[in-house]
Amino acid sequence: MTGDQIGLWAGFVFTLMVFSYLLGDNFLYRLAIYVFTGLTAGYVTLITVESVILPWVRGTIIASAGDISGRALGLIPFILALLLLLKASPRFGRLGNIAIGFIIAVGTAVALAGAIAGTLIPLANATGSGVALDPLNGFLVSLGVMSTLLYFWYLARRRPDGTVQRGFVLRSIGVLGQGFIVVTLGALYAGAILTSLTIFSERIAFLLARITGG
């Protein structure tokens, strides 16, 4: 049996093991997940070392034409990684908060800029364009966008009895937005199921055809 045939049989067996989850959580499904997780972790580690860490070290720390500032810049990620490792120490664990704070701050800034430039502004432009091209569909899109956003509006007034409750108008719009969210999630879930079944059938047909030589 050649290496290609062994790979095809392994792919066929692991495909069945993964889709056995449709019958419920079982040992075969967990075994397949463990194997995939281990292979993925090893692959990601290898790619990270070869494509990220080593080029970064060669370009900054051990660069022949690098200056002191460049070498110092190259040491920053390793210093942050060392501080994160110190989180496991009860005595020096607080030093790891410096690295965590830096990572959270950078991640928040990138996420905020991406949300504004990549989501909010294009969404506003698309909504305005839809209203201009087709008033009815544009109205429905605008209604869905605004009601969905207001569904996550958590400002409310405190009532005399101490309870906190939003106004009637906001509650009504929030219910409408919740309806849009439910319909959207239902459509996405149905699409995911259909896509999974399509991929499963095509994968099984491909493996059977290759194994039988058809």
C-alpha positions in Angstrom: 0.0 0.0 0.0 1.5 3.3 -1.1 1.7 6.5 1.0 -1.1 8.1 -1.0 -3.5 5.2 -0.3 -2.6 5.3 3.4 -3.4 9.0 3.5 -6.7 8.4 1.7 -7.8 5.7 4.1 -6.7 7.8 7.1 -8.7 10.7 5.8 -11.7 8.5 5.2 -11.6 7.1 8.7 -11.0 10.4 10.4 -13.9 12.0 8.4 -16.2 9.3 9.7 -14.9 9.7 13.2 -15.5 13.5 13.2 -19.0 13.1 11.8 -19.8 10.4 14.3 -20.5 13.4 16.6 -23.9 13.6 14.9 -24.8 10.4 16.9 -23.6 12.0 20.1 -20.3 12.6 21.9 -18.2 9.5 21.8 -14.6 8.2 22.1 -14.0 8.1 18.3 -14.9 11.8 17.9 -12.8 12.8 20.9 -9.8 10.8 19.6 -10.1 12.5 16.2 -10.2 15.9 17.8 -7.2 15.2 19.9 -5.2 14.1 16.9 -6.3 17.2 14.9 -5.5 19.4 17.8 -2.0 17.9 18.3 -1.2 18.2 14.6 -2.5 21.7 14.4 -0.5 22.8 17.4 2.6 21.2 16.0 2.1 22.8 12.6 1.3 26.2 14.0 4.4 26.0 16.2 6.6 25.0 13.3 5.3 27.8 11.1 5.6 30.4 13.9 9.2 29.5 14.5 10.2 29.3 10.8 8.1 32.2 9.5 7.9 34.6 12.4 10.5 34.1 15.2 13.6 33.3 13.1 13.1 36.0 10.5 12.4 38.5 13.3 15.6 37.5 15.1 17.7 37.6 11.9 16.2 41.0 10.9 16.7 42.7 14.3 18.8 41.0 16.9 21.5 39.4 14.8 21.3 41.6 11.8 24.8 42.4 10.5 23.8 46.0 9.6 21.6 46.5 12.6 22.1 49.4 15.1 21.5 49.4 18.9 17.9 50.7 18.6 17.0 47.9 16.1 18.5 45.2 18.4 16.6 46.6 21.4 13.4 46.6 19.4 14.0 43.0 18.5 14.3 42.1 22.2 10.9 43.6 23.2 8.7 40.6 22.1 11.0 38.2 24.0 10.9 40.4 27.1 7.1 40.4 27.0 7.1 36.7 26.6 9.4 36.3 29.6 7.1 38.5 31.7 4.1 36.3 30.7 6.0 33.2 31.8 6.5 34.9 35.2 2.7 34.8 35.7 3.2 31.2 36.8 5.4 32.4 39.7 3.6 33.5 42.9 6.4 35.9 43.7 6.9 37.6 40.4 3.5 37.1 38.9 2.6 40.8 39.0 5.3 41.5 36.4 3.3 39.6 33.9 0.6 42.2 34.2 2.8 44.6 32.2 2.8 42.3 29.2 -0.9 41.5 29.5 -1.7 45.2 29.8 0.4 45.9 26.7 -1.2 43.2 24.7 -4.8 44.2 25.7 -4.1 47.9 24.9 -2.7 47.1 21.5 -5.4 44.6 20.7 -8.1 47.0 21.8 -6.7 49.8 19.7 -6.5 47.5 16.6 -10.0 46.1 17.2 -11.5 49.6 17.6 -9.8 51.0 14.5 -10.9 47.9 12.5 -14.5 48.1 13.8 -14.8 51.7 12.8 -13.0 51.6 9.5 -14.0 48.1 8.5 -17.6 47.8 9.9 -19.3 50.9 11.0 -18.4 53.2 8.2 -19.0 50.7 5.4 -22.2 49.7 7.0 -23.4 53.3 7.1 -22.4 53.8 3.5 -24.1 50.6 2.4 -27.3 51.5 4.3 -27.4 55.0 2.7 -26.8 53.6 -0.8 -29.5 51.0 -0.3 -32.0 53.7 0.7 -31.2 55.8 -2.5 -31.4 52.8 -4.9 -34.5 51.0 -3.5 -36.5 52.9 -0.9 -38.4 49.9 0.4 -35.4 47.6 0.8 -33.4 50.5 2.1 -36.1 51.2 4.7 -36.0 47.6 5.8 -32.2 47.5 6.0 -32.2 50.8 7.9 -34.9 49.5 10.3 -33.0 46.3 10.9 -29.7 48.1 11.5 -31.1 50.7 13.9 -33.3 48.3 15.8 -30.5 45.8 16.2 -28.1 48.5 17.5 -30.7 49.8 19.9 -31.2 46.2 21.2 -27.7 46.5 22.7 -28.5 49.9 24.2 -28.3 49.3 27.9 -29.1 52.8 29.2 -32.2 52.9 31.4 -33.9 54.8 34.2 -34.2 53.8 37.8 -37.9 53.6 38.8 -39.2 54.8 42.2 -39.3 51.2 43.5 -35.6 50.7 42.8 -35.9 48.6 39.6 -34.1 49.6 36.4 -36.1 49.5 33.2 -35.8 51.0 29.7 -38.5 53.1 28.3 -41.4 51.7 26.3 -40.1 53.0 23.0 -36.6 51.5 23.5 -38.1 48.2 24.7 -40.3 48.0 21.6 -37.5 48.8 19.2 -35.3 46.3 21.1 -37.8 43.5 20.6 -37.9 44.3 16.9 -34.1 44.2 16.8 -34.1 40.9 18.7 -36.4 39.5 16.0 -33.9 40.6 13.3 -31.1 38.9 15.2 -33.1 35.7 15.6 -33.9 35.5 11.9 -30.3 36.2 10.9 -28.9 33.6 13.3 -31.5 31.1 12.1 -30.5 31.7 8.5 -26.8 31.4 9.3 -27.4 28.2 11.3 -29.4 26.6 8.4 -26.7 27.6 6.0 -24.0 26.1 8.2 -25.9 22.8 8.4 -26.5 22.6 4.6 -22.8 23.5 4.0 -21.6 20.8 6.4 -23.8 18.2 4.8 -22.6 19.2 1.3 -19.0 19.1 2.4 -19.5 15.7 4.1 -21.2 14.1 1.0 -18.6 15.5 -1.4 -15.7 14.4 0.9 -17.1 10.9 1.2 -17.7 10.6 -2.5 -14.1 11.9 -3.3 -12.5 9.4 -0.8 -14.5 6.5 -2.1 -13.7 7.3 -5.7 -10.0 7.6 -4.9 -9.9 4.4 -2.8 -11.8 2.3 -5.4 -9.8 3.9 -8.3 -13.0 5.3 -9.9 
